[in-house]
């Protein structure tokens, strides 16, 4: 079973940047469509970015132009570069396959945007 381990979250001021990492183990990582998801308090989990095996990408409207998803298949790692962060980006961020598999959710990494 694949394990995803997210890291890189933290507290950042509005307008700041963070880079999240998601390390995967135990799979032929490169063939899968991967996604970054987030869940804010009291809200449903939502997908914010996806990356295809071809490295084509797509983004939620709320993060388009600010977030960039990328992957390093040799390292079995997916990244999320987040720029121009806003308070409404505060959430726990997760990576998973797209569409997500229920048994593949990791612990996530907390991102808090606040002055």
LINBEL-V457653 format. One line per field, one symbol per residue. ss: DSSP state (H for helix, E for strand, C for the rest). A space follows every 10 residues. Layout:
# LINBEL-V457653
ss->???
This chain:
# LINBEL-V457653
ss->CCEEEEECCE EECCCCCEEE EEEEECCCHH HCCEEEEEEC CCCCCEEEEE ECCCCCEEEC CCCCCCEEEE EEHHHCEEEE EECCCCHHHC EEEEEEECCC CHHHCCCCEE EEECC
